[in-house]
């Protein structure tokens, strides 16, 4: 049996003090060295024979693992930082949103947070509306090596590692923190790792999902010795860094999910709509993350989100398509992961729209059906517009934590190098320096809606990325460049969540706040009015200022605009006197 491998991404959230950096490098270097030492010195073959692979990212300027890397990762480490989780800094929001996305969509990836990472994860996972779970410790700084008394639940799970004869139920770890997490209780499934005299919640743990500790980093020599003279004795004390690192390794090895294993098995077919009873859907989720996504989908049924669950645009009513020479342009909300094809009740209106309204708009099954579809997906962001130009494309299962059947979905529509070439020519003529990509698979922003819209898979699909820039003007210009395709029977489809895509609000309960509901309605009405604007110039100008609209940052957090920009591109595809309309509206108030 070959040794097991662990692949771990480490997000550096700060640079250590100069004397530490000169000796040991970045926090990612320190963690990597410590975990390798913990594995090599273990008497357990399970740990000593581990093959460890690390990738490192500077998260402050916005470096994160790519979507292509997610299926290969076992874990992510969020390091310490001088910052606090409640600080108002864009990079902190970006890291928080990244952690949220991983927790929600990729349950096979474990997340470890150290010090700042501990605060941030608690802030992300447990933040009640209008409150802060991280606050300044009234007792001041906790510095140096101090014992953490471990909780019984933590000991029972990690007892092969924490049975240190010197400290029975304790680990002695290095601390440097003045903030702490203040919670009256933890949600079901979460446990305290332990407490110290200084801090009642030194970390949280959820089996196979999350582990946090208030320690800044394990091991000696992480201090600037001029920092606090009266702490030097505690700083120099022996600690249990190796024991603690072995706990981390065992955590990253916990509960390898069936969903992760089956990602490599892309064979087999199932119907385009999975025949799974609602109760079976819930039972087949192997942890609360995917189940939480199911719960979040129920928000789409609530009156709060006036333009959800489906936001589709068309330039005229479907009945006119048989007499119009131009192919349609439409924007759809693709829903949460594969849930629309799982008959999830929270996606009822979206499913109904994509199986009835959208095919009618596209003229499917009639002489006016498009000869090809250019599909702009929110799940592919590139510096330049990038076009899938292969004759056939595999599927890219860029979601996690769902039943094995959802990783065997097939959508065998052809590609079209010829149409891809036309897309390239138009974008190049517009000065946008496009690129071609033959290898990338179709992500779920493509194949999930198309399984519902056109299960026959008889119309060629050309996948097109959004831009990694946050410029609405560039996306609008991209749409304007693509508009001539419609004259030759090529439809344009935008696939995102343009009306609302904020996972933090979905899962924190913030959607129930009356103030949020009011702002969201104003946001939805503003978007609807903009979409209906007939004049091309006015429509584009209105979209350029979308970030200043009331409710914009709640609908799409800074750094998470990709699900909005699909509609920016689509809005550029139709001309004057063709103002679009919001279809599939679901309002209950």
Protein Blocks (a to p, Z undefined) as FASTA:
>chain_A
ZZdddddddddfbdcdfklmmmnopfklmmmmmmmmmmmmpcbfklmmpccddddddfkn
opacdfklmmmpfbdcddddfbdfkbccfklmmmmmmmmmmmmmmmmbccddehjlmmmm
mmmmmmcghiafbdcdfkbpaedjddddddfklmmmmmmmmmcfklopaccdddddfbdc
ddfbdcehiacfbdcfkbmblbdcdehiaccdfbfbgcehiacfklpmmlmmmmmpccfk
lmmmmmmmmmmmgopafklmmmmmmgdcddfbdcddfklmmmmpgbfklmmmmmmmmmmm
pmklmmbcbdcddfbdfklmmmpfbdcdddddebjajllmnopaklmmmmmmmmmmmmmm
nopoiaklcfbdcdddfkbccfbdcddfbfbdcdddfbehiafklmmcccfbdcdfklmm
mmmmmmmmnonopaddfkbccdfklmmmmmmmmmnopaccddddddfbfcfklmmmmmmm
mmmmmmnopacdddddfkbccfklmmnopmmpmklmmmmmmmmmmmmmmmmpmblklmmm
mmmmmmmpghklmmmgghilmmmmmmmmmmmmpcehiaccdehiacfZZ
